[in-house]
């Protein structure tokens, strides 16, 4: 089988040319949303025409074409055209995304694209941004310019369709940068097609019965595969909207799920919490969520209280617990790795917190008088193999032990763009006792900690995020959850816990944003600080060296919505919150 995105697109267009392939609902001009669609025939025609124009404009095989455009159908066409042209697509975002200009500049410099494809409305901003970056050779173009001949070369007549090979690199998926500088994962056509099939199988998505609905950014791995590639490979209708439209009114997402039965959708943990808090009773009354096929929760770790809260709020309008599918994935494995079993409610297991920090999974009852960590199971990998490995000795661990998650399968990318040594370390790991020269024994090191228990994979955190105080491991998300529950002034999902080196060794620092509607934060700083210190001491037996009650919007996040703890630590060490710290000291709170 010619396992390429191009081949699957041709198949869909040949089999059902007049069926709707993609629909974008635009809330920018109408609060009720204006839908525009492409059939499979229309989509393929636009993609092939643009692919030929891109090749004629300089996007030869293995040249990079950055998609630096707003989220809409043009983005879908541009991404598919770049991959079908034999070029390497680089899915990105236009300038102006708050807090991510530096990442855009870093990725463009690293990928070194020959072309940047954008929309007419964003053309001027993208041209200016690229011109301001030293050393970029990129030429900014639009689909309209290429097809009208305004760009040098125009469109050739009678151009033959190019056929990429399965082993060709389809796109570079840049990591979110939560613990390091973003790196471009080389995803081949075979990788992404395999991963799409794995997800289709895990979530039981079928042609003619299901569709996908989403608002996730198309430059993010989960958004790209769920909203573009999976629909092409699985031949299912894709309905998408802009992320900002979701943030403005989260009910819009749920309305689309109501209108499109059999939907597969995905979002990080905070989105489900956001819906539960923001959707009003009146808005909820118009929803019907009983036909949703699967709601993927793709954060690590997944908060059990969020699953419970979402179900409590939306059960009256048909939401069922079996539709909620806690899942695990990462860009280096294309995106999807595992999901909770189909037809089963999410599994929540209580583990002894101290034992877990020491590397052992000890199941406890909530009635026991000890600190517990509640983890949500993410099922077993589909179409790939996972191992729990000691990150130092590379010895494979038995079930019930915490270690690094290692993966291998047809969906694992072939390495990081332009980083051979880092690629060999991350994508070419071997277990203790295996022959390093045998290519069949190469594993992907995820950098994630986890364990296997009762036939399910549980994610405990990132190796680089571990807070180690006086030789004891602490998972930052546990501390952050404690902090956010300590005082009502603290904003949920905007807290970072990390360690810094002091004269007394590594010590704990917590930066937490205060709620947006808090008019006079200085009046509660003392009270909030005392509450946080007491809660962390009682819950984790560790002292808070420094606590910052920060302004809203100052705790950095990745483009996928995760708290960027490494960046937050760097900002703290540079004195980013010095004014907040000074204010606390002036009231005797530091």
Phi and psi in degrees as a GROMACS rama.xvg file:
@    title "Ramachandran Plot"
@    xaxis  label "Phi"
@    yaxis  label "Psi"
@TYPE xy
-78.6213  94.2678  UNK-2
-88.6676  76.553  UNK-3
-132.005  158.155  UNK-4
-59.4834  -39.9608  UNK-5
-60.1961  -44.5158  UNK-6
-64.0814  -43.8803  UNK-7
-67.1122  -35.2972  UNK-8
-64.0151  -43.7709  UNK-9
-62.2261  -40.3484  UNK-10
-61.7694  -47.2936  UNK-11
-62.366  -41.3631  UNK-12
-67.8  -32.7148  UNK-13
-75.891  -37.8546  UNK-14
-79.3331  -43.2873  UNK-15
-137.626  69.5914  UNK-16
-60.3137  -30.9873  UNK-17
-99.7009  3.75645  UNK-18
-79.1421  150.109  UNK-19
-70.2938  129.579  UNK-20
-98.3448  -54.753  UNK-21
-132.255  141.276  UNK-22
-132.031  128.862  UNK-23
-112.563  130.025  UNK-24
-105.392  114.314  UNK-25
-96.7781  116.294  UNK-26
-100.03  4.70934  UNK-27
-69.6896  -35.1806  UNK-28
-106.846  -14.2199  UNK-29
-145.085  125.354  UNK-30
-65.819  -20.0766  UNK-31
-86.3155  -12.8678  UNK-32
91.1561  134.219  UNK-33
-115.662  120.77  UNK-34
-93.0134  137.254  UNK-35
-130.618  143.08  UNK-36
-134.556  161.339  UNK-37
-129.255  134.781  UNK-38
-78.9259  170.847  UNK-39
-63.4581  -37.0677  UNK-40
-65.5191  -46.7719  UNK-41
-63.5427  -41.2757  UNK-42
-62.0296  -48.3725  UNK-43
-63.7457  -39.5157  UNK-44
-61.2586  -46.3742  UNK-45
-64.6382  -41.5954  UNK-46
-64.1694  -46.8666  UNK-47
-65.8853  -39.2064  UNK-48
-65.7709  -44.8862  UNK-49
-68.485  -36.7538  UNK-50
-59.7996  -43.3693  UNK-51
-63.8095  -39.7399  UNK-52
-66.7316  -38.4715  UNK-53
-63.8282  -42.7495  UNK-54
-63.4969  -41.2317  UNK-55
-67.9348  -27.3211  UNK-56
-87.2679  0.73898  UNK-57
120.603  -1.3556  UNK-58
-85.3439  72.1915  UNK-59
-72.7172  175.36  UNK-60
-55.9657  131.728  UNK-61
73.8731  -1.50492  UNK-62
-75.8469  147.54  UNK-63
-90.02  138.196  UNK-64
-123.382  112.22  UNK-65
-83.5099  135.084  UNK-66
-101.226  102.976  UNK-67
-117.018  73.6235  UNK-68
-143.147  162.59  UNK-69
-66.5873  163.395  UNK-70
-80.7579  113.132  UNK-71
-168.841  -169.877  UNK-72
-66.2999  -29.353  UNK-73
-62.3816  -35.2909  UNK-74
-63.7623  -45.1467  UNK-75
-58.7034  -48.2006  UNK-76
-63.0201  -44.1626  UNK-77
-62.5244  -44.8654  UNK-78
-62.8205  -48.5113  UNK-79
-64.2551  -37.6782  UNK-80
-63.6204  -41.5482  UNK-81
-63.2298  -43.3146  UNK-82
-69.3516  -37.0953  UNK-83
-75.1747  -19.5116  UNK-84
-79.0698  -9.18043  UNK-85
90.4177  -2.10336  UNK-86
-80.4781  174.721  UNK-87
-106.555  112.051  UNK-88
-72.8095  147.188  UNK-89
-127.807  93.1373  UNK-90
-70.1445  120.138  UNK-91
-135.408  -160.676  UNK-92
-138.887  155.051  UNK-93
-73.4401  159.223  UNK-94
-57.6814  149.619  UNK-95
112.13  -11.1338  UNK-96
-68.6935  115.411  UNK-97
-54.6138  128.902  UNK-98
81.3213  4.29377  UNK-99
-129.249  18.1769  UNK-100
-64.5411  -38.6217  UNK-101
-63.8306  -40.597  UNK-102
-64.5321  -41.5012  UNK-103
-59.5359  -45.106  UNK-104
-64.6658  -41.7525  UNK-105
-63.2958  -43.7213  UNK-106
-68.505  -42.8216  UNK-107
-61.4291  -39.6834  UNK-108
-67.2759  -37.4884  UNK-109
-73.485  -44.3267  UNK-110
-76.2613  -28.2097  UNK-111
51.434  58.7876  UNK-112
-72.1828  151.333  UNK-113
-84.527  -28.7842  UNK-114
-133.296  147.772  UNK-115
-122.741  115.837  UNK-116
-92.7132  125.861  UNK-117
-139.107  -176.023  UNK-118
-98.7129  159.554  UNK-119
-56.5362  -38.48  UNK-120
-67.5848  -27.5814  UNK-121
-100.077  -2.03316  UNK-122
-55.2726  -50.7213  UNK-123
-63.0946  -43.0077  UNK-124
-65.5065  -40.7664  UNK-125
-69.1422  -41.7178  UNK-126
-60.1045  -44.7568  UNK-127
-64.3207  -44.1906  UNK-128
-61.2608  -46.3057  UNK-129
-65.9324  -37.1128  UNK-130
-66.2886  -27.9686  UNK-131
-79.8029  -9.79492  UNK-132
-94.2904  128.522  UNK-133
-70.7923  135.28  UNK-134
83.6691  1.94866  UNK-135
-78.8968  133.719  UNK-136
-97.4863  -0.328132  UNK-137
-63.4243  143.096  UNK-138
-112.66  125.729  UNK-139
-86.9434  128.57  UNK-140
-137.832  161.837  UNK-141
-118.619  160.649  UNK-142
-60.0473  -41.6132  UNK-143
-63.5289  -42.5084  UNK-144
-63.2707  -44.3856  UNK-145
-62.6955  -41.379  UNK-146
-78.5709  -24.2318  UNK-147
-87.8382  -11.1071  UNK-148
88.4489  7.07452  UNK-149
-69.0597  -31.9924  UNK-150
-79.1903  152.21  UNK-151
-53.8771  130.397  UNK-152
101.884  -37.3417  UNK-153
63.644  -160.833  UNK-154
-105.603  127.474  UNK-155
-71.4309  148.02  UNK-156
-90.2602  141.034  UNK-157
70.099  21.6723  UNK-158
-67.1773  135.45  UNK-159
-78.2912  147.201  UNK-160
-70.4843  131.124  UNK-161
-85.9666  143.563  UNK-162
-118.927  101.108  UNK-163
-63.5761  159.266  UNK-164
-101.911  154.933  UNK-165
-55.3045  -34.9004  UNK-166
-81.9186  -4.7509  UNK-167
-71.9407  145.999  UNK-168
-71.6152  122.552  UNK-169
-85.8896  -40.4848  UNK-170
-162.051  163.968  UNK-171
-105.02  117.988  UNK-172
-98.6006  106.648  UNK-173
-78.2475  132.743  UNK-174
-65.6228  159.699  UNK-175
-71.3426  -19.4112  UNK-176
77.3834  29.6581  UNK-177
-72.0659  -25.4122  UNK-178
-128.658  -0.580144  UNK-179
-161.93  177.056  UNK-180
-65.6269  136.823  UNK-181
-55.4864  136.068  UNK-182
-123.787  143.275  UNK-183
-88.1045  113.024  UNK-184
-80.5903  127.506  UNK-185
-79.8313  109.539  UNK-186
-106.274  118.466  UNK-187
-82.3504  166.866  UNK-188
-58.0762  -43.1658  UNK-189
-63.3183  -39.9516  UNK-190
-58.347  -53.5814  UNK-191
-73.2154  -32.4451  UNK-192
-68.1417  -40.1788  UNK-193
-63.1947  -43.3157  UNK-194
-66.8422  -37.3187  UNK-195
-61.3645  -42.8871  UNK-196
-65.7067  -38.3714  UNK-197
-60.713  -43.9336  UNK-198
-67.7428  -41.2824  UNK-199
-58.3627  -40.0511  UNK-200
-70.0754  -46.8637  UNK-201
-62.4155  -39.4354  UNK-202
-97.0477  2.96829  UNK-203
54.8342  55.4163  UNK-204
-101.666  129.981  UNK-205
-132.076  149.216  UNK-206
-60.3831  135.98  UNK-207
84.2974  -14.828  UNK-208
-113.767  -29.675  UNK-209
-126.03  169.089  UNK-210
-146.161  175.943  UNK-211
-117.814  144.429  UNK-212
-131.978  130.152  UNK-213
-160.363  160.033  UNK-214
-127.216  -2.14943  UNK-215
-59.5148  146.259  UNK-216
-58.9824  137.18  UNK-217
-73.2103  -13.739  UNK-218
-85.2004  -7.18183  UNK-219
-93.7333  146.187  UNK-220
-56.133  -45.8218  UNK-221
-66.4104  -41.2097  UNK-222
-66.2446  -41.644  UNK-223
-63.1409  -49.0991  UNK-224
-71.6286  -45.4122  UNK-225
-64.8841  -41.7618  UNK-226
-94.3139  -19.2796  UNK-227
-119.775  -60.5666  UNK-228
-75.0812  -45.3476  UNK-229
-57.8547  -43.8139  UNK-230
-61.5013  -35.6015  UNK-231
-69.3423  -47.1671  UNK-232
-69.0286  -41.1342  UNK-233
-87.9045  -5.73103  UNK-234
57.3763  53.2426  UNK-235
-127.154  154.503  UNK-236
-68.9633  133.66  UNK-237
-112.274  125.744  UNK-238
-114.838  124.441  UNK-239
-135.065  160.061  UNK-240
-140.403  173.372  UNK-241
-83.6381  142.272  UNK-242
-56.2789  -37.9888  UNK-243
-63.2098  -34.7363  UNK-244
-63.3665  -34.9765  UNK-245
-68.3655  -47.0737  UNK-246
-60.2114  -40.5742  UNK-247
-65.9655  -44.1023  UNK-248
-144.739  93.9949  UNK-249
-61.6143  -21.1563  UNK-250
-63.5393  -22.787  UNK-251
-58.5663  -40.2906  UNK-252
-62.1625  -46.663  UNK-253
-68.1827  -30.7986  UNK-254
-66.3057  -40.1148  UNK-255
-65.2927  -36.0066  UNK-256
-65.9378  -33.6606  UNK-257
-68.3253  -39.7977  UNK-258
-77.6258  -20.6715  UNK-259
-121.043  92.1179  UNK-260
-61.3591  152.294  UNK-261
72.9148  28.05  UNK-262
-82.2245  140.612  UNK-263
-99.6997  127.27  UNK-264
-138.348  163.414  UNK-265
-148.471  150.423  UNK-266
-164.394  156.665  UNK-267
-72.6612  166.861  UNK-268
-53.0769  -42.8538  UNK-269
-61.8218  -28.513  UNK-270
-66.4333  -37.904  UNK-271
-69.4931  -38.9731  UNK-272
-64.4363  -40.5221  UNK-273
-62.0067  -44.1902  UNK-274
-62.4473  -43.4554  UNK-275
-62.7433  -32.5215  UNK-276
-87.8162  -32.3068  UNK-277
-99.6583  -28.3878  UNK-278
-71.7937  126.099  UNK-279
-79.9494  166.05  UNK-280
-60.3089  -40.7995  UNK-281
-64.3609  -43.0492  UNK-282
-66.3635  -40.5419  UNK-283
-63.5102  -33.5282  UNK-284
-62.3365  -23.9369  UNK-285
-90.4723  0.491484  UNK-286
-92.5874  157.352  UNK-287
-146.37  102.976  UNK-288
-105.45  10.5749  UNK-289
-68.4564  -20.0211  UNK-290
-96.0977  1.36971  UNK-291
-66.1425  127.842  UNK-292
-75.525  -45.1113  UNK-293
-158.128  134.141  UNK-294
-115.008  102.38  UNK-295
-79.8901  126.823  UNK-296
-105.947  109.777  UNK-297
-110.859  29.3507  UNK-298
-93.6251  158.816  UNK-299
-127.504  121.269  UNK-300
-84.1553  165.624  UNK-301
-89.9755  133.985  UNK-302
-84.6352  120.977  UNK-303
-62.159  -35.5707  UNK-304
-67.8432  -27.6576  UNK-305
-68.9059  -43.3952  UNK-306
-58.132  -44.8928  UNK-307
-66.3382  -43.6169  UNK-308
-65.9208  -43.5078  UNK-309
-62.1086  -41.9105  UNK-310
-66.5875  -40.4275  UNK-311
-61.543  -41.4472  UNK-312
-74.1855  -39.0359  UNK-313
-108.154  1.20005  UNK-314
-59.4736  -37.927  UNK-315
-62.4612  -17.0648  UNK-316
-112.865  27.0475  UNK-317
102.053  -7.82198  UNK-318
-61.9629  131.887  UNK-319
-116.979  143.769  UNK-320
-64.7647  -28.8314  UNK-321
-70.8813  -17.2057  UNK-322
-78.3897  -22.0824  UNK-323
-76.6611  119.655  UNK-324
-120.647  88.5409  UNK-325
-56.3575  133.211  UNK-326
-139.77  162.693  UNK-327
-131.905  142.439  UNK-328
-170.995  174.012  UNK-329
-162.02  159.16  UNK-330
-62.4115  -34.679  UNK-331
-65.9229  -20.4659  UNK-332
-105.024  28.8203  UNK-333
74.8177  -63.0403  UNK-334
-171.408  -54.0269  UNK-335
-85.8567  136.042  UNK-336
-123.73  -55.4152  UNK-337
-148.581  161.193  UNK-338
-146.833  151.817  UNK-339
-59.2967  151.013  UNK-340
-57.7072  139.689  UNK-341
-63.8827  140.13  UNK-342
79.9801  2.29968  UNK-343
-116.056  148.342  UNK-344
-71.3828  153.301  UNK-345
-56.1939  140.009  UNK-346
-94.8898  124.569  UNK-347
-116.094  125.127  UNK-348
-122.754  136.687  UNK-349
-94.3525  123.814  UNK-350
-115.853  147.136  UNK-351
-61.8656  120.947  UNK-352
-63.5503  -41.8999  UNK-353
-67.5483  -42.4431  UNK-354
-64.8107  -38.8346  UNK-355
-63.7068  -42.6308  UNK-356
-63.3243  -28.4317  UNK-357
-86.1771  -3.94667  UNK-358
103.849  9.70977  UNK-359
-123.831  135.325  UNK-360
-91.6967  102.716  UNK-361
-111.832  111.093  UNK-362
-73.4594  133.677  UNK-363
-131.488  161.052  UNK-364
-87.2194  147.02  UNK-365
-65.3529  -17.7529  UNK-366
-79.3307  -14.2643  UNK-367
-70.4794  143.481  UNK-368
-82.5406  69.374  UNK-369
-154.44  157.858  UNK-370
-69.0531  134.591  UNK-371
-124.845  153.641  UNK-372
-117.114  122.908  UNK-373
-95.1052  116.053  UNK-374
-113.632  146.643  UNK-375
-102.029  129.031  UNK-376
-71.5592  142.276  UNK-377
-113.578  25.6145  UNK-378
68.2823  -156.767  UNK-379
-116.153  150.945  UNK-380
-59.467  147.246  UNK-381
-109.015  120.16  UNK-382
69.8977  17.9907  UNK-383
-153.126  166.015  UNK-384
-113.989  139.421  UNK-385
-121.107  146.432  UNK-386
-134.845  144.338  UNK-387
-98.9959  121.386  UNK-388
-130.041  141.708  UNK-389
-65.8741  119.618  UNK-390
-67.6132  -15.6964  UNK-391
-96.3088  -50.4535  UNK-392
-88.5205  -15.5139  UNK-393
64.6139  23.3658  UNK-394
-85.538  132.505  UNK-395
-70.2823  131.876  UNK-396
-98.2045  154.171  UNK-397
-79.3865  162.671  UNK-398
-55.1205  143.624  UNK-399
95.1807  -0.54356  UNK-400
-113.737  143.603  UNK-401
-86.8824  132.242  UNK-402
-159.287  -175.406  UNK-403
-78.4679  140.48  UNK-404
-83.2653  122.08  UNK-405
-111.611  145.413  UNK-406
-133.116  153.598  UNK-407
-151.403  144.063  UNK-408
168.27  173.456  UNK-409
-69.3242  -11.811  UNK-410
-90.9214  -9.19678  UNK-411
-73.0435  126.607  UNK-412
-59.4928  167.409  UNK-413
-93.1831  -1.32695  UNK-414
144.866  -178.474  UNK-415
-93.7835  136.505  UNK-416
-59.8307  120.627  UNK-417
69.9478  16.5448  UNK-418
-131.569  73.787  UNK-419
-62.0605  -40.9518  UNK-420
-68.9102  -44.6644  UNK-421
-63.798  -36.7311  UNK-422
-63.9322  -44.011  UNK-423
-64.0605  -39.9636  UNK-424
-67.416  -42.1634  UNK-425
-84.6511  -41.8487  UNK-426
-99.8483  -7.07483  UNK-427
-120.944  31.7455  UNK-428
-72.6707  150.225  UNK-429
-128.638  142.864  UNK-430
-71.696  153.83  UNK-431
-57.4562  126.004  UNK-432
99.0622  -16.4268  UNK-433
-84.1069  157.542  UNK-434
-81.7889  114.263  UNK-435
-59.9949  -24.1021  UNK-436
-82.7165  -8.21018  UNK-437
-89.8533  110.084  UNK-438
-60.3911  -22.1474  UNK-439
-73.5145  -12.012  UNK-440
-103.258  15.5681  UNK-441
-84.6646  134.021  UNK-442
-122.422  156.923  UNK-443
-93.0048  124.521  UNK-444
-87.5761  116.979  UNK-445
-81.2216  -24.2191  UNK-446
79.1065  0.62331  UNK-447
-98.9167  143.262  UNK-448
-96.9591  142.203  UNK-449
-165.334  -176.369  UNK-450
-152.292  158.685  UNK-451
-108.593  129.282  UNK-452
-145.955  126.515  UNK-453
52.26  46.8897  UNK-454
67.6644  21.4703  UNK-455
-131.556  150.992  UNK-456
-93.386  131.062  UNK-457
-118.472  133.816  UNK-458
-99.3797  128.443  UNK-459
-106.063  -19.9549  UNK-460
152.874  -172.809  UNK-461
-98.4659  139.282  UNK-462
-57.2251  -45.4047  UNK-463
-71.8722  -14.6817  UNK-464
-92.3376  -10.4519  UNK-465
-55.1089  134.909  UNK-466
-99.4492  114.512  UNK-467
-111.638  109.887  UNK-468
-118.949  122.052  UNK-469
51.7983  39.4324  UNK-470
81.595  1.06779  UNK-471
-107.468  133.846  UNK-472
-81.6784  136.884  UNK-473
-131.162  131.542  UNK-474
-82.1996  123.897  UNK-475
-59.5692  -34.3054  UNK-476
-65.4961  -29.8329  UNK-477
-66.9743  -44.4097  UNK-478
-64.6182  -42.8499  UNK-479
-61.8514  -38.8427  UNK-480
-65.1084  -40.7434  UNK-481
-62.308  -43.9226  UNK-482
-62.1465  -44.7873  UNK-483
-68.0301  -20.731  UNK-484
-94.5473  -5.09151  UNK-485
-78.1512  -29.7754  UNK-486
-154.218  139.473  UNK-487
-66.8944  -15.0566  UNK-488
-75.4655  -14.436  UNK-489
-87.2526  131.297  UNK-490
-80.3915  131.781  UNK-491
-68.6291  145.757  UNK-492
65.9553  17.615  UNK-493
-134.698  44.9024  UNK-494
-127.06  140.054  UNK-495
-129.896  127.136  UNK-496
-112.913  132.12  UNK-497
-157.464  168.801  UNK-498
-109.771  151.554  UNK-499
-130.766  150.883  UNK-500
-83.0357  125.218  UNK-501
-121.41  -179.451  UNK-502
-63.6362  -20.5482  UNK-503
-101.832  17.3477  UNK-504
96.8827  -166.281  UNK-505
-70.1532  132.613  UNK-506
-133.39  156.375  UNK-507
-84.8782  131.953  UNK-508
-122.788  138.633  UNK-509
-127.124  128.049  UNK-510
-115.594  123.916  UNK-511
-133.52  130.562  UNK-512
-74.1646  144.67  UNK-513
-86.2589  160.899  UNK-514
-59.4084  144.913  UNK-515
-62.8818  -31.9329  UNK-516
-89.6505  11.6142  UNK-517
-83.0339  110.132  UNK-518
-71.8523  -40.9817  UNK-519
-129.683  78.167  UNK-520
-60.5609  -28.3637  UNK-521
-64.0632  -23.3301  UNK-522
-75.2341  -19.9705  UNK-523
-112.66  0.505132  UNK-524
-56.2889  -48.2869  UNK-525
-61.2053  -47.2579  UNK-526
-63.6011  -45.1514  UNK-527
-64.9207  -40.9283  UNK-528
-63.246  -45.9634  UNK-529
-60.802  -41.5401  UNK-530
-64.6416  -41.2685  UNK-531
-66.3793  -46.5598  UNK-532
-60.5423  -43.2209  UNK-533
-65.8241  -43.4959  UNK-534
-66.2223  -43.0527  UNK-535
-68.8196  -39.1275  UNK-536
-63.7377  -44.0555  UNK-537
-71.2424  -38.6603  UNK-538
-85.7726  -24.109  UNK-539
-131.194  -1.50958  UNK-540
55.5011  41.1705  UNK-541
-140.114  143.902  UNK-542
-89.2275  142.423  UNK-543
-84.335  113.985  UNK-544
-68.5858  -41.5052  UNK-545
-150.15  134.905  UNK-546
-124.412  128.062  UNK-547
-114.734  121.65  UNK-548
-93.801  99.8415  UNK-549
-95.5822  163.05  UNK-550
-66.7624  147.145  UNK-551
-58.3329  139.95  UNK-552
86.5397  4.84405  UNK-553
-101.704  -17.2523  UNK-554
-79.3152  117.129  UNK-555
-68.5205  143.928  UNK-556
-124.732  158.405  UNK-557
-80.5055  172.029  UNK-558
-66.3654  -16.281  UNK-559
-96.0946  6.29265  UNK-560
93.8514  0.147657  UNK-561
-82.9091  149.14  UNK-562
-66.644  126.225  UNK-563
-88.9762  86.0726  UNK-564
-64.2823  -38.876  UNK-565
-62.8209  -44.3077  UNK-566
-65.3991  -38.57  UNK-567
-62.0321  -42.1372  UNK-568
-62.2695  -42.9651  UNK-569
-61.73  -43.3961  UNK-570
-62.2815  -41.2658  UNK-571
-61.9603  -45.88  UNK-572
-66.4525  -25.458  UNK-573
-85.1728  -2.41269  UNK-574
83.9211  27.5188  UNK-575
-61.4615  -29.175  UNK-576
-110.623  29.2855  UNK-577
-60.1879  -36.4346  UNK-578
-66.8785  -37.5358  UNK-579
-67.0289  -41.1144  UNK-580
-63.4215  -42.7788  UNK-581
-62.7196  -41.2213  UNK-582
-62.0019  -38.6153  UNK-583
-67.9558  -40.2352  UNK-584
-65.3738  -35.1069  UNK-585
-65.0174  -25.3904  UNK-586
-102.855  9.37168  UNK-587
76.4538  29.66  UNK-588
-105.921  -11.0225  UNK-589
